Amino acid sequence: MTDTAKLRRHVELFDTMANTLEIDLEEQVRQGQLTFDRIERAVHRCTTCSNPDGCETWLAQQLMPAQHPPQMCQNANLFAGLRRDD
């Protein structure tokens, strides 16, 4: 997988995880709870995941909204914090 393809995959996984958790990333940025730099770091952290296939499977099996990300999620703490801020 090329670096560009890997990055695209993880951007999609990160965005899908946020949507599954009913976290509106754009709204979080507008409210000052999240910066684009922090999103960039989170996507980079996502690329370090050793189990993106497991993440895709988990996402596909969730009913909306999921209450929390899977334990394997590299950004579980970020998502939990954003949910608390809602």
Secondary structure, 3 states (H helix, E strand, C coil): CCHHHHHHHHHHHHHHHHHHCCCCHHHHHHCCCCCHHHHHHHHHHHHCCCCHHHHHHHHHHCCCCCCCCCCCCCCHHHHHHHHHHC
